[in-house]
Amino acid sequence: MPILRRLRGRRSARVLLVDGGGRVLLFRSLREPGRPAAGYCWFTPGGGVHRWERTARAAARELAEETGLSVPHTELTGPVARTSGYADLGWKRGWFSDVFYVCRVARHDVDTGGFEAHERATIVDHRWWTAGELAAPEEEVYPYGLAGLLTDILTDRLPVKPVRLPWHH
């Protein structure tokens, strides 16, 4: 078995859900399940890509599950960014890769009723962030470089090829 295949931790497809006010939706999560003392972090909606699934379809599926917003995968823009690296998250370790798409909405009331059990156990909040707020967060935000990417998206400077963002673990 090739080394990279053994190291593969997880492919994920994520969505930068941007509202009419130029804000992006992020979820606040415990860094370690059951341990608030370990701190919190913020990240975009999204999750694992099934073996048979294309990343745009996975991004649209995850967006519906985590936010209640159903859009066809063809309405997503991108991919606009990628990040990858090694991580040991306790529940999974290996090489992780994230691909990011953009979805614009005028507004959306988030419905987390589709969360899976592990998401209900670790995600404690959500909120809409401006690029200015992302530039100096009090808690860590994933992916790194999101403030600059959001600024580019809001000024219609979408990358021709996906931007490579720094790995965050």
C-alpha positions as CSV (number, residue, x, y, z in Angstrom):
1,M,0.0,0.0,0.0
2,P,1.5,3.4,-0.9
3,I,2.6,5.5,2.0
4,L,0.3,8.5,1.2
5,R,-2.7,6.1,1.1
6,R,-1.8,4.9,4.6
7,L,-1.4,8.4,5.9
8,R,-4.6,9.7,4.4
9,G,-6.7,11.0,7.2
10,R,-9.6,12.7,5.6
11,R,-10.7,14.7,2.6
12,S,-13.2,17.5,3.4
13,A,-15.2,20.0,1.4
14,R,-16.0,23.2,3.1
15,V,-18.2,26.3,2.3
16,L,-17.5,30.0,2.8
17,L,-21.2,31.0,3.3
18,V,-21.2,34.7,2.7
19,D,-24.3,36.8,3.4
20,G,-25.5,40.1,1.9
21,G,-23.7,42.0,4.6
22,G,-20.3,40.6,3.5
23,R,-20.1,38.3,6.5
24,V,-19.0,34.6,6.5
25,L,-20.6,32.0,8.8
26,L,-18.4,30.2,11.2
27,F,-19.1,27.5,13.9
28,R,-17.5,27.6,17.3
29,S,-16.2,24.3,18.6
30,L,-14.5,22.8,21.5
31,R,-10.9,21.9,20.6
32,E,-11.2,18.7,22.6
33,P,-14.6,17.0,23.1
34,G,-15.7,17.3,26.7
35,R,-12.9,19.7,27.7
36,P,-13.8,23.4,27.6
37,A,-10.6,24.2,29.4
38,A,-8.7,23.1,26.2
39,G,-10.3,26.1,24.5
40,Y,-12.3,26.8,21.4
41,C,-11.8,27.4,17.7
42,W,-14.0,28.7,14.8
43,F,-14.3,27.0,11.4
44,T,-16.5,27.0,8.2
45,P,-19.4,24.6,7.5
46,G,-18.3,21.4,5.8
47,G,-17.1,17.9,6.3
48,G,-15.9,14.6,5.0
49,V,-16.1,13.7,1.3
50,H,-17.5,10.2,0.7
51,R,-15.2,7.9,-1.4
52,W,-17.6,8.1,-4.4
53,E,-18.4,11.8,-4.1
54,R,-17.1,14.9,-5.9
55,T,-16.0,17.7,-3.6
56,A,-18.7,20.2,-4.8
57,R,-21.5,17.8,-4.1
58,A,-20.0,17.0,-0.7
59,A,-19.8,20.7,0.1
60,A,-23.5,21.3,-0.9
61,R,-24.5,18.2,1.1
62,E,-22.6,19.3,4.2
63,L,-23.9,22.9,3.9
64,A,-27.5,21.5,4.0
65,E,-26.8,19.2,6.9
66,E,-25.0,21.8,9.0
67,T,-26.9,25.0,8.2
68,G,-30.3,23.9,6.8
69,L,-29.4,25.7,3.5
70,S,-30.0,23.5,0.4
71,V,-28.4,24.6,-2.8
72,P,-27.4,22.7,-5.9
73,H,-23.7,22.0,-6.0
74,T,-23.7,23.9,-9.3
75,E,-24.5,27.1,-7.4
76,L,-21.2,26.9,-5.5
77,T,-18.3,28.9,-6.7
78,G,-14.9,27.3,-6.7
79,P,-13.0,25.7,-5.4
80,V,-11.4,29.0,-4.3
81,A,-8.9,27.6,-1.8
82,R,-7.2,24.5,-0.5
83,T,-5.2,23.5,2.6
84,S,-3.6,20.3,3.6
85,G,-1.3,18.8,6.2
86,Y,-0.8,16.1,8.8
87,A,-2.9,16.1,12.0
88,D,-3.7,13.9,14.9
89,L,-7.2,14.8,16.0
90,G,-7.7,11.9,18.4
91,W,-10.6,10.5,16.4
92,K,-8.5,10.5,13.2
93,R,-4.9,11.0,12.2
94,G,-3.1,11.3,9.0
95,W,-3.0,13.6,6.0
96,F,-6.0,15.9,5.8
97,S,-7.0,18.0,2.9
98,D,-9.7,20.7,2.8
99,V,-11.1,22.3,-0.3
100,F,-13.2,25.5,0.0
101,Y,-16.2,26.7,-2.1
102,V,-18.2,29.9,-1.9
103,C,-21.9,30.2,-1.6
104,R,-23.5,33.7,-1.5
105,V,-26.9,34.3,0.1
106,A,-28.8,37.5,0.9
107,R,-29.5,36.2,4.4
108,H,-29.9,32.8,6.1
109,D,-31.3,31.7,9.4
110,V,-29.0,28.9,10.4
111,D,-30.7,25.6,11.3
112,T,-28.3,23.1,13.0
113,G,-30.9,20.4,13.3
114,G,-29.0,18.2,10.8
115,F,-25.9,18.0,13.0
116,E,-24.5,14.6,13.6
117,A,-23.9,13.4,17.2
118,H,-20.2,14.4,17.3
119,E,-21.1,17.9,16.0
120,R,-23.8,18.3,18.6
121,A,-21.3,17.3,21.2
122,T,-18.6,19.8,20.2
123,I,-20.1,22.7,18.3
124,V,-21.4,25.2,20.8
125,D,-22.2,28.3,18.7
126,H,-22.2,30.0,15.3
127,R,-22.0,33.5,14.1
128,W,-21.5,35.7,11.1
129,W,-18.0,37.4,10.9
130,T,-16.8,40.4,8.9
131,A,-13.3,40.4,7.3
132,G,-12.3,43.0,9.9
133,E,-13.4,40.7,12.8
134,L,-11.4,37.8,11.2
135,A,-8.3,39.9,11.1
136,A,-8.0,40.0,14.9
137,P,-10.0,37.1,16.4
138,E,-9.9,36.3,20.2
139,E,-10.0,32.6,19.4
140,E,-8.3,30.6,16.6
141,V,-10.1,30.6,13.2
142,Y,-9.6,28.0,10.6
143,P,-8.6,28.1,7.8
144,Y,-5.6,30.4,8.4
145,G,-5.7,33.3,5.9
146,L,-9.5,33.4,5.8
147,A,-9.7,37.2,6.4
148,G,-7.7,38.0,3.2
149,L,-9.6,35.4,1.2
150,L,-12.9,36.9,2.3
151,T,-11.7,40.4,1.4
152,D,-10.8,39.1,-2.1
153,I,-14.2,37.4,-2.4
154,L,-16.1,40.5,-1.4
155,T,-14.3,42.6,-3.9
156,D,-14.9,40.0,-6.7
157,R,-11.3,39.1,-6.9
158,L,-11.9,35.3,-7.1
159,P,-8.8,33.3,-7.7
160,V,-8.4,31.7,-11.1
161,K,-6.8,28.7,-9.4
162,P,-7.5,27.7,-5.8
163,V,-5.4,29.7,-3.3
164,R,-3.1,27.5,-1.1
165,L,-3.8,28.4,2.5
166,P,-1.4,27.5,5.4
167,W,-2.2,24.3,7.3
168,H,-3.6,24.9,10.7
169,H,-2.5,22.0,12.9
